[in-house]
Amino acid sequence: RLLDAAIDWALARGCRELKVETQDINAAACRLYAQAGFRLRSVRRGAYPYTPEELELLWYREVE
């Protein structure tokens, strides 16, 4: 329901795309975003100086 609310919020403001960030260690979030139609577009090493082993994952979804 939270993702649906975010999509509604974005549409009401004329946004065309949502972007969410997670880490490679959060498999449950990755599955959720993939199932909700988000596409992984960016994987970045070194994004988190205090946990250098974690990768930053950026997921995007068009809203319409």
N, C-alpha and C positions, 0 to 999 in steps of 0.2 A: 504493500500500500504506500510505503514511503516513496518508492520510485515512481509510482503513478502520480503522486502529489507533486513530485519534482518535475515531471513531464508537464502536468497541467500548469504549474507555476511558470515554466519556461515558455510554453505556448502563449500564455496570457501576456507575456512580455515581449513577444515577437522573436524569441530565440529560435534558432534552427538546429542547435546541437547541444548535447550535454556531454560533459567530460568528467570522469571520476578517476581518482587515483587510489591505488592499493599497492600492496607489496606482494612479491612472489610467495612469501610465507603464508599468505592468507588465501588458501585454496578455496574456502567456502565463498568468499567474496568474488573471486574469479569466476566460479561456477555461476553464482547469482547474476553477475553482469553479463556473462555470455548467454545465459538462458533468457535474459531480458532484452536481448538484441544489441548489446554493446559489442563493439569490435576493438580488439587490442591493436593499438597503433604505435605505441612507444614502449620500449623496454630500456631502462637506463641504469647503468652501474654507477656507484659512487654518489647517488642522490642523497644518501643519509650518512653523514660523516661518523655518527656514533654507532651505526650498525652497517659497516661497509659490505657485509656479506649479503645484505638484502638488496633486491632489485626493485626499482620503482616501475610500476606498470600503469600506463594511462589508457583508459578505455573511453571510447566515444560512441555516441548514438545520436542519429538524426531524430528530430522530433517534427511531427507534422500533424 
